[in-house]
Amino acid sequence: MSLRVTFLGTGGAVPTVERAASAVFVNREGDRFLFDCGEGTQREMMRAGTGFAVDRIFVSHLHGDHVLGLPGLVQTLGFNDRTDPLTVHCPPGTDDHLRNLVHAVGHDPAFPVRIEPVAPGEVAYETDEYAVRAFETEHRTVSQGYVLAEDDRPGRFDRPKAEELGVPVGPKFGRLHEGESVEAEDGTVVDPEQVVGPPRPGRKLVYTADTRPRESTVEAAADADLLIHDATFADDMADRARDTAHSTGREAGSIAARANAKRLALVHISSRYAADPRPIRAEAREEFDGECLLPDDGDLIEVPFPDAD
């Protein structure tokens, strides 16, 4: 069950040659999502080879470097003969602005585009296996992050034990693993608890977008397998981070450590660090002992299950 993350745009408000505006592409076993859609996102999708088959877009806030790629992408999807609806999730009170953006320059999409506000704490999208919910962030406008959290998986099936208890090899193994009691060959009843271990946790992916360090992020990212956090500045611009409601790499590292996250990806890198962004990661590593990533545009990472080792 794959969970792949492609960093399409890792730059700040001003793009550079190396870093485009904010966009993260997530592919969970064929369910394809965009988290933000900054200017040039569709070109970055072509460069990274993600394809345009996007099911949903999760918008964090309405600053241009997070949404100005939306009208161009919608038009390209129409040119590619898309007919399936596209759902765009957004913070409360921003839906009318997004509708106007989608219809920029008088363009009417060739397929349904549904704009659905979701408040922090609410579930934006849910399936039988996972949910995406919003959480509160702190920026200079209405903003929020998103958590993709998978449900627990069934525990490991102990086949030798099942055979020892007389369960015939075949469909009854699957029924036991799904939580159903079955009858052994001698007529005794075998319960799932006898042959199935404790539930195994699913994966958690957290995307903050632009934000100051917040307790709400620590709570949302608790035990996250991957935390994608604003790290616009290094320590030398800490005052600027506070003034513009962004975070430094050190602050992102502190949040990741407090949340007990396994991996931290630092994004929204200011153009001030175009020549050398490494101090941002170095300072984050002073606070966070887990794996600390400074992804480039186009980088793809696989998020493993917590028990993959």
N, C-alpha and C positions, 0 to 999 in steps of 0.2 A: 504494500500500500504506500505509494510514493507521495511525498510532500516536497515539492521543489520550489525554490524561491529564486527569481531572477531580478537582479537590481538593474532597472532600466535607467533611472535617473537618481544620482546620489549627490547632486550639487545643491547649492543654496539658492537664494532668490535670484542671483545673477548667474546664468549658466556659463560654463567655460568650454574650451575645446575638448577637455577630458571628461567633464561631468555635466550631464543634462539636468533639467528640472525634475522635480520629485515624481517618481513612479516606481512601484514595486509590483511585479507580476508573480502570482502564486498559482501553482498547478497542484491541486490535491486530487490525484488519481483521476484526472480528466475534468475535474471542476476547476474552471479557470477564472481567476479574479484579478482585478487591478486595484491596488491601494494608491489612490491619487493618480492624476493624469495631467502632469505638467506639460508645458509647451514642448512639442517634438516627440511626445511619447510614441506615436505611431511609427516614427522613423527608428526609434530605439527598439521597438518590437521587431521590426524587420532586421535590424542589425543583429539582435540577439536570437532571432529565429523562433520566437515564441508563437508566431501566428497571431491572427486577429480573432480567434474564436473565444471571445471574452463573454462570460456569463453574467458577471456583476462587477460594478465599480463601487468602491467604498471611498467617499470623499471625506477628508479630514476637516477642511475649512476652505474658504473661498478666496484665499490669496492666489494671485495669478499663476505663480510657479507651481501650484498644485492642481489647477483646473483648466488652464488655457489650452491644453491639448485635447480637451473633450470634444469641441465642435468639429475639429479636423478628423478625429478618429471616427466620430459618428458618420460623417460624410463618406469617409473611406469604406466603412462597413456597408453603407448603402450602395456604393459603387461596386462592391463585391457581392451584391445581390442577397444581402442578409435579409431574412424575413422574421427570424425569432426576436422576441422582445429583448430589450436590454434594460436591466434595472440598475439605477444609480441610487445608492444610499448616501445620506448626507445629514449634517447636524440640523436640528430643528430651526425653522425660520429662514433656512437658506434655499428651500426648494424652488421658490419663484425665481430667484436669481439664476439658479441652474437651468431652469426651463428656458429662460431668456437666452442663456449662453448656448444651449443646444440649438436654439432657433436663430443663432446669430446670422446677420446679413440676410434675414428673410428665408433662411433654409428650413424646409420641413423634412424631417427624417423620413427615409423610405421604409421604416419599420417602427414599431412602438418603442418609445423610450419612456420608461416609468421612473419618476423621481419620487423616492420614498424617504421622508425624514425619519430618523431614529434618534432617540434621546440616550444620553449616557446611562448605562445600566440596563438598557433594553436590548433584546435580541434583534439583530437586523435580518438574519437569515439562519435557518435551521434545517437540518436533515436528520435522518435516523442515526447518523454517525458523528456529527459535529455541529457546532453552532458558531456564528460570528456575532459578537455583541460589541456595543460601543462603550467606551469609558471616558471619563472626564480628563481633559488636559488643560493647560493654561497657556494661552497665546494672546495676541493683541486683538483677536476677534473671536467669534463663536467657533470653537474647535473641539475635536475629540479624536481619540485613537480607537483602534479596533483590536479585538482578541479573537483569533480563530482557535477554538478549543475542541479537541476531539473527546468523545465519550470514552469511558473505560472499555477495554477489550476483554473478552473472556479469558480466564486463566489458561495456563498451559494444560493440554490434555495428556494424562499419564496413560499411554497405551498399554505398557506392560501391566500396570495395575488393573486396567479394564479387562485384559485377557485373563489375568489371574483370577478375577472375580467371575469369569465365565461369560463375559459379553462377547457374542460372535462378531468377528471382523465384518464391517460393513456399515450400513446406514445408522445402526444404533450408536456407533461412535459419534457421528455428527449430532444426533439427537441429544446425547449426553453433554456434548460440548456446548450445545445451545440451551442447556438448563433443564432438560426433560429427563425424568426417570425412565429407565427401561427394564425389561425383564431379561435376566441371564438365561443361559441354556438349561439350567436346573430349575428354573421357575422363580428363583429369588429376585427381588427388586434391587437394582443398583441405582443409587442416587448420584446426581452430578457431583455433590460434595466429596464423594469417595474417589473420584478420578480426575477432577478438574481443580486446578490450583486457584489461588485468589485472583481477583480481577487485576489486569495489568493497565497501567495508565496510558491514555492516549497522548498525543503531542499538543503542545501549545505554542502558537506563534503570536507575537505581540508587535503591533506597529503603532508608534506614538505620533508620528509626524511632528510638526513644530510644537515645542512645548518647553516650559520651565520644568525643572525636576519637581515631581509631585508625588505625594503619598499615594494618590489614586493609581499612579503607574506602578508603584511597588506592589500594591494589592492586585492589580490586574495582571502583572507579570510574575506573580508568585510561581516559582519552579518552572518558568517558561523554558522551552527548549531553544527558542530563539527570540531575543528581544531586539527589535530594530528601533533605535532611539536617535532622536535629534542630537547631533554633536557639531553644531555649526561652528563653534569657536574653540580655540585652545585657551589656556590660562591667561595668556597675555591680553585677551579680549574679554575677560570675565565680566567687566563692567558693561561692555557692549551687549553681552549675552543677556544680562539682567534687563537692560534698557529695552531690548527688542523682543523679550520674552522667548528666548532660545535657551539652549543648554550648551555647556562646554563638554569636551570629552571626559574630563574628570567627573563632572556631575552625572553624566550618563553611566560611567563606570560605577559610581557610588550607588545609583539606582539599581543597576544590574546585580551588584553584590548584595544589597539589602533584599532584593527579590529572590535571591538564590537562583538566578537564571543560569543556564548552562552555556549559552553563547550570546554574545553581544555584537550587533552590527551597527557601526557608526555611520550615519548618513546626514544629508543636508549640509555638506561641507562648504563653508564660505569660500567664495572666489579669492579671498585674501590668502588662502593657503593653497592656491593652484600650483605653486612651485614645489611645495613640500608640506603635505598634510600629516606627516608622520608624528609631529608633536601631539596632535589630538589623540592618536591611539596610544602613544607612550604614556600620556597623563591618565587616560582611561585605565590602562593596565596597572597603574599604581594603586587603583581602588578596587579593581576586579580581577580575581584570580582565574576566572574561566577563560574560554577561548574568546578573544577579542578580534573582531574583523573590521577592516577598513576597506569595504568592497569598492571595486571600480565598476563603472557602467558596463553592463553585459555579464558580470559575474553571476554564476549559478551555483547554488548550494543545495544539497539534499539535507532535509531535517529528519534524522533517524528517530525511531521510537526510543523512549527512555531506557528500555530494557534490551536494547539492541546488542549491547556488549555481552 
